[in-house]
């Protein structure tokens, strides 16, 4: 049985040929050639692929998200990161001169405060890859409306290794705080999601965002809230803004220079997890062929 496109092509071929049947042989041949040409054009066009696979593969988020959701490397990398974080944590708990917060270090007067760890939520302890998968399938971008709806579902899973680390850190004597750029409207759902997974989450130690009340995107004000009564021994996140200030820039070179200046903190007081799907780094990436480097560069 002919495919729909083949049937149409067959019709066009015969129509073009018959339309010139009363003409001279040369004209008839010309008509047949036109019909043949149109038939080739139609049959050469590929049929739509089931599941819109072609469109999915063209989505720049597809490879990054499928790597996060399916690869052994991603799971092993996050597990490794949290396991290695325990070593500097033990050192920081025993050394009262250590703080991971830049503002607290500058202010001083923190040695006698109880130790605390601050963790980001999304893509640090909560896996929201299902939300991003939905967006790809629906050909949609992030929106506050759909994001809040996802948060209210309380369906995020734990990032591999995160729960074990938090459980161990709490047993070692560190208080746990979660600073997230989720909004106040989904705070209760976020606490519920964390508790559902086994994290020690409460309304007091989950600090959400509210710009009108002075709790902005940069997280500085909320870290200051924790620093009032605690010595912040470790910061953990998937974006540089989870760890320090000065990264809200749109120039790649400037952002990398800031990162290089703060590099010494990484792996000891600051712990970074991979997130190739989204982040503050996107706004600083070149948007054309200049993003591609033809020679190896380390910085």
C-alpha positions in Angstrom: 0.0 0.0 0.0 1.3 3.4 -0.9 2.2 5.9 1.7 0.0 9.1 1.6 2.8 11.1 0.1 3.4 8.4 -2.5 -0.3 8.3 -3.5 -0.3 12.1 -4.0 2.9 11.9 -6.0 1.3 9.2 -8.2 -1.7 11.3 -8.8 0.3 14.4 -9.7 2.5 12.4 -12.1 -0.5 11.0 -14.0 -2.4 14.3 -14.0 0.6 16.1 -15.5 1.0 13.4 -18.1 -2.6 13.2 -19.1 -3.0 17.0 -19.2 -0.7 17.1 -22.1 -1.9 13.9 -23.9 -3.4 15.8 -26.9 -0.2 17.8 -27.4 2.7 16.9 -29.6 5.2 14.4 -28.3 7.6 17.0 -27.2 5.0 18.8 -25.1 3.8 15.4 -23.7 7.3 14.6 -22.7 7.6 18.0 -21.0 4.4 17.4 -19.1 5.6 14.0 -17.9 8.9 15.5 -16.8 7.1 18.1 -14.8 5.0 15.4 -13.2 8.0 13.3 -12.4 9.8 16.3 -10.9 6.9 17.1 -8.6 6.6 13.5 -7.6 10.3 13.3 -6.6 9.9 16.5 -4.5 7.0 15.1 -2.5 8.4 11.6 -2.0 11.8 12.9 -1.0 10.3 14.9 1.9 10.6 12.7 5.1 7.5 11.7 7.0 7.0 13.3 10.4 8.8 11.2 13.1 6.7 9.7 15.8 7.1 11.4 19.2 8.6 14.5 17.5 12.0 12.9 17.9 13.6 15.3 15.4 12.4 18.3 17.3 13.6 16.8 20.7 17.0 16.2 19.4 17.3 19.7 18.2 16.4 21.1 21.6 19.7 22.3 23.1 18.5 21.0 26.5 18.0 17.4 25.4 21.6 16.0 25.7 22.2 17.7 29.0 19.0 16.5 30.5 19.3 12.9 29.3 22.8 12.8 30.7 21.6 13.9 34.1 18.7 11.4 34.1 20.4 8.4 32.5 24.2 8.4 32.7 26.2 6.5 35.3 28.7 9.3 35.3 26.3 11.9 36.6 25.2 9.7 39.5 28.8 8.8 40.3 29.9 12.4 40.1 27.4 13.7 42.6 28.0 10.7 44.9 31.7 11.4 44.7 31.3 15.1 45.4 29.3 14.6 48.6 31.6 11.9 49.8 34.7 14.0 49.3 32.9 17.0 51.0 32.9 15.1 54.4 36.7 15.4 54.7 36.9 19.3 54.6 33.7 19.4 56.7 35.4 17.5 59.6 38.3 19.9 59.4 36.1 22.9 59.4 34.1 21.6 62.4 37.2 21.3 64.4 38.7 24.7 63.4 36.8 27.6 64.8 38.8 30.1 62.6 37.1 28.7 59.5 34.0 30.2 57.9 32.8 29.6 54.3 30.9 32.9 54.1 32.8 35.9 52.7 30.8 38.5 54.6 31.1 36.6 57.9 34.9 36.3 57.4 35.2 40.0 56.9 33.0 40.8 59.9 34.7 38.4 62.2 33.3 37.4 65.6 32.1 33.9 64.6 34.4 31.5 66.4 32.1 30.8 69.3 29.0 30.3 67.2 27.7 26.8 66.5 28.6 25.4 63.0 26.1 25.3 60.2 26.1 24.1 56.6 24.1 25.9 53.9 22.8 24.0 50.9 21.0 25.1 47.9 17.9 23.0 47.1 17.3 22.6 43.4 19.8 20.4 41.5 21.8 20.3 44.8 19.6 18.2 47.0 16.4 18.1 44.9 16.3 16.6 41.4 13.9 18.5 39.2 14.9 16.9 36.0 11.3 15.6 35.5 10.1 19.2 35.3 12.6 20.1 32.6 11.8 16.9 30.7 8.1 18.0 30.6 9.2 21.3 29.1 11.2 19.7 26.4 8.3 17.4 25.4 5.9 20.3 25.4 8.4 22.6 23.6 8.1 25.1 26.5 10.6 27.2 28.4 10.8 27.8 32.1 8.0 29.9 33.5 7.2 30.8 37.1 3.7 29.4 36.7 4.7 25.9 35.6 7.7 25.9 38.0 5.5 26.7 41.0 3.0 24.1 39.9 5.8 21.5 39.8 7.0 22.5 43.3 3.5 22.0 44.6 3.4 18.5 43.3 6.1 17.5 45.9 7.6 15.0 43.4 11.3 16.0 43.3 13.7 13.2 44.1 17.0 13.4 46.0 20.2 14.1 44.2 22.4 11.0 44.6 24.6 11.2 47.7 22.9 14.3 49.1 20.8 12.7 51.8 23.7 10.5 53.1 25.9 13.6 53.3 23.3 15.7 55.2 22.6 12.9 57.6 26.3 12.4 58.3 26.9 16.1 58.7 24.1 16.5 61.1 25.4 13.6 63.2 28.8 15.3 63.3 27.2 18.3 64.9 26.5 20.7 62.0 23.1 22.5 61.8 21.5 22.3 58.4 20.0 25.2 56.4 18.6 25.2 52.9 18.7 28.5 51.0 16.6 28.3 47.8 15.4 30.7 45.2 12.0 29.0 45.3 9.4 31.6 46.3 7.5 31.8 49.6 4.3 30.6 47.9 5.9 27.1 47.6 7.8 27.1 50.8 5.5 24.6 52.6 5.6 22.3 49.6 9.4 22.5 49.6 9.6 21.6 53.3 7.2 18.7 52.7 9.3 17.5 49.7 12.5 17.6 51.7 11.0 15.9 54.7 9.4 13.2 52.4 12.9 12.3 51.2 14.4 12.2 54.8 16.1 15.6 55.0 15.8 17.6 58.3 13.7 20.4 56.9 11.5 22.8 58.8 9.9 26.2 58.3 12.8 27.7 60.1 15.8 26.2 58.2 14.3 26.4 54.7 14.8 30.0 53.5 12.9 30.9 50.4 13.0 34.0 48.2 10.9 37.2 48.6 12.4 40.3 47.0 9.8 42.5 48.5 10.9 41.4 52.0 14.6 41.8 51.2 15.4 38.2 50.4 16.7 38.5 46.8 18.1 36.2 44.2 21.7 36.7 45.3 21.1 34.8 48.6 23.5 37.2 50.5 20.8 38.5 52.8 19.7 35.0 53.7 23.2 33.8 54.4 23.5 36.8 56.7 20.4 35.6 58.5 22.1 32.3 59.2 25.4 34.0 60.1 23.8 35.9 62.9 23.8 32.9 65.1 26.0 30.3 63.3 29.5 29.9 62.0 28.9 28.9 58.3 31.4 26.1 57.8 30.4 25.0 54.3 28.3 26.2 51.3 27.1 23.7 48.8 25.3 24.4 45.5 25.2 23.9 41.7 25.8 27.6 40.8 28.5 30.0 41.9 25.8 32.3 43.2 25.1 29.7 45.8 28.5 30.2 47.2 29.5 33.9 46.7 28.6 37.3 45.2 29.8 39.0 42.1 28.6 36.4 39.5 25.6 38.3 38.3 27.3 39.5 35.1 26.8 38.8 31.5 30.4 38.8 30.3 32.1 35.5 30.1 35.6 36.9 30.8 34.4 38.9 33.8 32.6 35.9 35.2 35.6 33.6 34.8 37.9 36.2 36.3 35.7 36.4 39.4 35.6 32.6 39.6 39.4 32.4 39.3 39.8 34.9 42.2 37.7 32.7 44.4 39.0 29.4 43.3 40.9 28.6 46.5 37.7 28.1 48.4 36.4 25.3 46.1 36.7 21.8 47.5 37.2 23.0 51.0 34.7 25.5 52.2 32.7 25.6 48.9 31.3 22.5 47.2 30.1 22.7 43.6 27.8 20.1 41.9 27.3 19.8 38.2 24.3 21.2 36.4 24.6 21.3 32.6 20.8 21.9 32.1 20.5 25.5 33.4 22.1 28.1 35.6 23.6 31.6 35.9 26.4 30.6 33.5 23.9 30.7 30.6 23.6 34.5 30.6 27.3 34.8 30.2 27.8 32.4 27.3 28.6 33.7 23.8 25.6 33.2 21.6 27.4 32.5 18.3 30.4 30.6 16.8 32.8 32.6 19.1 31.6 30.2 21.9 33.6 27.5 20.1 37.3 27.3 20.8 39.5 25.7 18.2 42.6 25.6 20.5 42.7 24.1 24.0 42.5 26.6 26.8 42.2 26.0 30.5 40.6 29.3 31.4 
